[in-house]
């Protein structure tokens, strides 16, 4: 467990085939993972790797502003991690910063998916941005869960109006409903589908064949 100097929480955890443990969550102020200490403002998120015996090996932070939340983590067969979360109220002055690269958003709750390797090096990040007529006034797209499969990552969540992913727009009728999206191993969107009606929670499970 971590020695908490600020306020922190864990959102999801996964293990690899060798028993290493990966935890994701968000925090504010300063948080100590035994001898590893990180600090950040309200809305900072983290990814941590633990040895099977319980001691931390590395921690990576995603810094931003306002109300950001880590939601889910999953792992592929070679130890790469895929994470999903939500972020809001970012702009050119307050970007969501992964250290290696950063992304911007708007006044809504937006969604990100990112890949980090087993050594803690970020590989890529992609976003689902709320871009409908009320996007700057709090309309949201938010993830509920995400799972890795052999053919890509699948995300489930809620969308309140039109969104933009990889220069394509979806849910153009501005429905308040649920969505599923699939991304390939390079972070590019393969497809985006939305339903009719609301679901306030969704959980995903991949079968043995991926």
N, C-alpha and C positions, 0 to 999 in steps of 0.2 A: 504494500500500500504506500501511498505518498504522504509525506509530512506537509500538510496544507497550511501555508501562511496566508494565502488569500482564500477565495471561494472557488472550489473546483468540483467538477463532477465527471464521472465516466459515463459514456453513452452506449458503447458497444465494445465487445472483446472477441478476439478470434485467436486460434492457435495454428501453427504450421505442423508439418509432418514430423518435425524433430522436437516438438514440444515447446518451441519459443512462443511467447505470448505477446499479443499486440492489443493495445488499449487506445481508444479514441475518446475525446471529450472536449469540454470547454472550461474556461476559468477566467478569473481576473486577478490583478495584483501579482503576487509572486507565489509560485508553487514549487516545492521541493520533492523530487523523486529520489529519495535517499540522498546520494551525493550529487545528483544532477538537479540543478535549479534553473527555472525559467521564469521570466516576468513578462507581464503584458497588461494592457488595459482591458476594460470590460468588453467581452465579446471575442477574446482570443481563444483559439482552438489548438488542440495538441494531438500528436500521434506518438505513442511510446512503445518501445520494444523491451521486453523482459526476457532474461535467461530462464530456462526451465526451473532453476533453483530459486527464482524469485527476485534476483537483483536486476535493476534497470541497466540497459545497454546504451540506449540513446533516446532522446526526446526531440521531436520537431514541432515547431509552432507555426500556426497560421494566424497572423495578426490582422486586425481590422478595427472597425469601430461599431458601436451600437450592438444590436441584438443578434449575434451570430451563434449558430449551434451546429455541432457535429452530430450526425444522426446514425451513420452506419459504416461498418468496415467489413470487407471480405478479402479473401486471399486466394491466389491461384496456386498451381502445383509447383511452381518454382519460387514461391515466397514473395511475389510482388503483392502489394496491398492496393486495394481500391476503396476509396472513402467517398462519402457523400454527406453534404450538409447544406445549411441554409445561411444566407447572409443578407443584410439590408443596409440601406442608407449609405452606400459607398458611392464615391464619385472620384474625380481625378485627384482630389486632395486626400481622400481616405480610402485607398484601395485595399482589397483583400490580398495580403502579401504572403506568398509562400517562400520568400527568401530568394529563390531562383527566378521566379516570375510572379506576376500579380494580375488580378482581374478587377474590373470595375463593375458597378451595378447601378441601381437607381433607388428611388424612394420606397420600393416594394421589397417584400421578401423574395429573394431570388435563390436559385439552387446551383450548387457546383458538384462536380465529380472529378476526382483526381487520382493519379497513380503515383505510388512511392515504392521504391525497391526495398529489398530486405536489408540494405545497408543504410537506409534513411535518405536516399537521394530522390528528389522529386523528378518525375518523368514528364508529366503533362497535367493540365487542368482544362476542363471545359465547363460551360455554364448554360443554364436555362434561365433566360431573362424574361420577366413580365414586361410586355411592351404594348399592352392594350391601351385604350383611351384613358384609363385611370391609373396607369402604372406608377406615376410619380406620387400618387396619393394613397398608397398602401395596399393595392391589390397584390396578390401573392401567387407564387408557385413554390411549393414546399415539398421536400421528399419525405416519405414515410419509411421506406426501406430500400435496400439495394442488395443484389446478390451477383456473384461472379459465376459465369458458366463457361464452358469450353469455347463457345462462339461469341462471347462478349458479356458485358455487364448489363443487367436489367434493373431499372429503377422504377419504383411505384411512388405516387404522391398525389397531391391535390393541386389543382390549377384553378384560378378564379377568372382569368381572361386570357387573351392572346399572349403567346410566348414566342420567343425567337431562340433558335438553336442553329449554330453553324450557318447563319444567314438565311435560314428557312423559317417561316412563320406557321404556327399550328394553333388549333382552337380559335380559329378566326371569328367565330360567332360569340366569343367572350363568355362561354358557359362556365359556371362554377361547378366543377366536377372532378373526377379522378383521372389520372393518366398513367400510362406505362411508356417507358422509353428504353431503347437499347443502344449501347455504345460499343464500338469495337475496341481491340486491344491498344489502338493508338489514340483513343479518346474521341473518335469521330462518331457522330450520330448515325445509326443504321435505320432506325424508325422511331416515330412518336405517334402514339395512339391515345385518344381520350374517350371517356365514356359519356353516360348521361346520368344525372343524379349525383348525389354526394356520398362519399365514403370517408369517414373520419379517421380510419386507420386501416392499413394494409400491411401484411407481412408476406415475404417471398421466401421460398425454399426451392433450391435446385435439386433435381433428381440425380441419381447415380451416374446417368449417362450425360449429365450437363445440360 
